[in-house]
Amino acid sequence: MFAIIAGGGKVGYYLAKELVQQGHEVVVIERDQQRANHIEADLGSIMMVGNADEASTLREAGAERADLVVAVTGDDEDNLVICQVAKVRFHCQRTLARINNPKNGEIFHRLGIDDTVSATDVVLSVIEQEIPQQHLIPLLRLRHTDVEIVEAVITEGSGVAGHRLRDIKLPAPATIAVIIRDGQSIFPQADTPILIGDEVVAFTTTQNEGALREALLGE
């Protein structure tokens, strides 16, 4: 695989280091000469000094044949432009952008960026796993959509506890896909009851999370 990494900060450096160690071809674009020299001294001749949001720089880095362009600068706007240029101008197979503000994720997807990574969302998800009884936990967003897979643990205060699936009115659009009970996965049917302690995995949309949370957990 040939990957271009835009941004030679800590994220870009460690990502490049891992990919190089795995035997992949890597070019890192960094605008700061001193930082570029430091990385090159450690990882070898994989550095380019320049602005990755400029088409000429990406062309020189080899974007026309890149399998992956990763934008991990500290600026969301720069990362968006870098990925868009790589995708539209050079038809890169896959683009991945780091986002600092999770609210920007939807914009990136709408503008054609293949994948985004938000450190804020990752940390929040880990924290929420420790208190699942209090929240509807986002597990995954399906690529290029606003469909999310979420999880909730049914507690005593939930209005759905003890009811069969067919008797539960979920706010549209939403559907319960899996119930995890005592470590076993149940693919529910209409007559499947929801019990206290069940972990419910559902499909919904970002806009519908609040309504689904209220329906399942009574919050």
C-alpha positions as CSV (number, residue, x, y, z in Angstrom):
1,M,0.0,0.0,0.0
2,F,1.1,3.5,-0.8
3,A,-0.1,6.1,1.8
4,I,0.4,9.9,1.9
5,I,0.2,11.4,5.4
6,A,-0.5,15.1,5.6
7,G,0.7,16.4,8.9
8,G,3.9,15.5,10.7
9,G,2.7,16.0,14.3
10,K,2.6,13.3,16.8
11,V,-0.3,11.5,15.2
12,G,1.2,11.7,11.7
13,Y,4.7,10.6,13.0
14,Y,3.5,7.5,14.9
15,L,1.1,6.6,12.1
16,A,4.0,6.8,9.6
17,K,6.3,4.8,11.8
18,E,3.8,2.0,12.2
19,L,3.1,1.8,8.4
20,V,6.8,1.9,7.6
21,Q,7.5,-0.9,10.0
22,Q,4.7,-2.9,8.3
23,G,6.5,-2.5,5.0
24,H,4.2,0.0,3.4
25,E,5.4,2.9,1.2
26,V,4.8,6.2,2.9
27,V,5.3,9.9,2.2
28,V,4.7,12.4,5.0
29,I,4.0,16.0,4.1
30,E,4.9,18.6,6.7
31,R,5.1,22.3,6.4
32,D,7.6,22.8,9.2
33,Q,11.2,22.2,8.1
34,Q,12.5,21.5,11.6
35,R,9.8,19.0,12.3
36,A,10.4,17.3,8.9
37,N,14.1,17.0,9.6
38,H,13.4,15.3,12.9
39,I,11.1,12.7,11.4
40,E,13.4,12.1,8.5
41,A,16.3,11.5,10.9
42,D,14.2,8.8,12.6
43,L,12.2,7.2,9.7
44,G,14.4,7.9,6.7
45,S,13.7,9.7,3.4
46,I,9.9,9.7,3.5
47,M,9.5,13.5,4.1
48,M,8.3,16.3,1.9
49,V,8.2,19.9,3.1
50,G,5.2,21.8,1.8
51,N,1.5,22.6,2.2
52,A,-0.5,19.4,1.7
53,D,-3.7,21.4,0.8
54,E,-2.0,22.5,-2.5
55,A,-2.6,20.3,-5.5
56,S,1.0,20.8,-6.7
57,T,2.4,19.4,-3.4
58,L,0.1,16.4,-3.5
59,R,1.0,15.7,-7.1
60,E,4.7,15.8,-6.2
61,A,4.1,13.4,-3.3
62,G,2.5,11.0,-5.8
63,A,-1.2,11.4,-5.0
64,E,-2.1,10.1,-8.5
65,R,-1.1,6.6,-7.5
66,A,-1.8,6.8,-3.7
67,D,-4.0,4.1,-2.3
68,L,-4.7,6.2,0.8
69,V,-4.4,9.9,1.7
70,V,-4.6,10.6,5.5
71,A,-5.0,14.2,6.7
72,V,-4.0,14.5,10.4
73,T,-3.1,18.2,10.8
74,G,-4.5,20.0,13.8
75,D,-6.9,22.0,11.7
76,D,-10.2,20.5,10.5
77,E,-10.5,22.9,7.6
78,D,-7.1,22.0,6.3
79,N,-7.8,18.3,6.6
80,L,-11.1,18.7,4.7
81,V,-9.4,20.5,1.8
82,I,-6.5,18.0,1.7
83,C,-8.9,15.1,1.4
84,Q,-11.1,16.8,-1.1
85,V,-8.2,17.7,-3.4
86,A,-6.9,14.1,-3.2
87,K,-10.3,12.7,-4.0
88,V,-11.5,15.1,-6.7
89,R,-8.3,16.1,-8.4
90,F,-6.3,12.9,-8.1
91,H,-9.1,10.3,-7.7
92,C,-7.5,8.8,-4.6
93,Q,-9.1,5.5,-3.7
94,R,-9.5,6.3,0.0
95,T,-9.3,9.4,2.1
96,L,-9.2,9.6,5.9
97,A,-9.4,12.7,7.9
98,R,-8.7,13.5,11.6
99,I,-11.4,15.8,13.0
100,N,-11.0,17.8,16.2
101,N,-14.6,18.9,16.4
102,P,-17.0,15.8,16.3
103,K,-19.8,18.1,14.9
104,N,-17.8,18.4,11.7
105,G,-18.0,14.7,10.9
106,E,-21.3,15.0,9.1
107,I,-19.9,17.7,6.9
108,F,-16.9,15.7,5.9
109,H,-19.0,12.7,4.9
110,R,-21.4,14.8,2.9
111,L,-18.5,16.3,1.0
112,G,-17.2,12.9,0.0
113,I,-14.5,12.1,2.6
114,D,-14.4,8.3,3.0
115,D,-13.7,8.1,6.8
116,T,-13.1,10.4,9.7
117,V,-11.6,9.8,13.1
118,S,-12.5,11.9,16.2
119,A,-10.4,11.5,19.3
120,T,-13.2,13.1,21.3
121,D,-15.7,10.5,20.2
122,V,-13.3,7.7,20.9
123,V,-12.6,8.8,24.4
124,L,-16.3,9.6,25.1
125,S,-17.3,6.2,23.9
126,V,-14.8,4.5,26.3
127,I,-16.1,6.7,29.2
128,E,-19.7,5.9,28.4
129,Q,-19.0,2.2,28.3
130,E,-18.3,2.4,32.1
131,I,-21.8,3.9,32.7
132,P,-24.0,2.3,30.1
133,Q,-27.1,2.2,32.2
134,Q,-27.3,6.0,32.0
135,H,-26.9,6.6,28.3
136,L,-27.7,5.6,24.8
137,I,-24.1,4.8,23.6
138,P,-23.2,5.5,20.0
139,L,-21.2,2.4,18.7
140,L,-20.8,3.1,15.0
141,R,-22.0,5.4,12.2
142,L,-22.5,3.7,8.8
143,R,-20.3,5.2,6.1
144,H,-21.9,7.9,4.0
145,T,-25.1,7.9,6.0
146,D,-26.6,9.4,9.2
147,V,-27.5,5.9,10.4
148,E,-26.0,5.0,13.8
149,I,-25.8,1.7,15.7
150,V,-26.4,2.5,19.4
151,E,-26.6,0.5,22.6
152,A,-28.6,0.9,25.8
153,V,-29.0,-1.1,29.0
154,I,-32.5,-1.5,30.2
155,T,-33.0,-0.5,33.8
156,E,-35.8,-0.6,36.3
157,G,-36.9,2.8,35.4
158,S,-37.4,1.9,31.7
159,G,-41.0,1.9,30.4
160,V,-40.2,-0.9,27.9
161,A,-39.0,-3.4,30.6
162,G,-41.3,-6.4,30.6
163,H,-43.0,-5.6,27.3
164,R,-42.8,-7.7,24.1
165,L,-41.2,-6.1,21.1
166,R,-44.5,-5.8,19.2
167,D,-46.0,-3.8,22.0
168,I,-43.2,-1.2,22.1
169,K,-43.6,1.9,20.0
170,L,-40.2,3.1,18.9
171,P,-39.8,6.6,17.5
172,A,-39.2,6.3,13.7
173,P,-36.8,5.7,12.3
174,A,-35.5,3.1,14.7
175,T,-35.3,-0.7,15.0
176,I,-34.0,-3.1,17.6
177,A,-31.5,-5.4,15.9
178,V,-30.0,-7.5,18.8
179,I,-30.7,-8.1,22.5
180,I,-27.7,-9.3,24.6
181,R,-29.0,-11.2,27.6
182,D,-26.7,-13.0,30.0
183,G,-23.9,-12.9,27.5
184,Q,-26.1,-14.5,24.7
185,S,-27.1,-12.7,21.6
186,I,-30.8,-12.7,20.7
187,F,-32.1,-11.6,17.3
188,P,-35.6,-10.6,18.5
189,Q,-38.9,-11.5,17.0
190,A,-42.2,-9.7,17.6
191,D,-43.0,-11.7,20.7
192,T,-39.5,-11.4,22.3
193,P,-39.8,-9.6,25.7
194,I,-37.3,-6.9,26.8
195,L,-36.1,-7.5,30.3
196,I,-34.3,-5.5,32.9
197,G,-30.6,-5.8,32.4
198,D,-30.9,-6.5,28.6
199,E,-28.3,-4.7,26.4
200,V,-30.3,-3.5,23.4
201,V,-28.5,-2.7,20.2
202,A,-30.5,-0.6,17.8
203,F,-30.3,1.2,14.5
204,T,-31.4,4.8,14.3
205,T,-30.4,8.2,13.0
206,T,-28.3,10.9,14.7
207,Q,-31.4,13.2,14.8
208,N,-33.5,10.5,16.4
209,E,-31.1,9.5,19.2
210,G,-32.9,11.7,21.8
211,A,-36.3,10.3,21.0
212,L,-35.0,6.7,21.1
213,R,-33.2,7.4,24.4
214,E,-36.5,8.6,25.9
215,A,-38.4,5.6,24.6
216,L,-35.9,3.0,25.9
217,L,-34.6,4.6,29.0
218,G,-37.2,7.1,30.0
219,E,-34.6,9.9,30.1
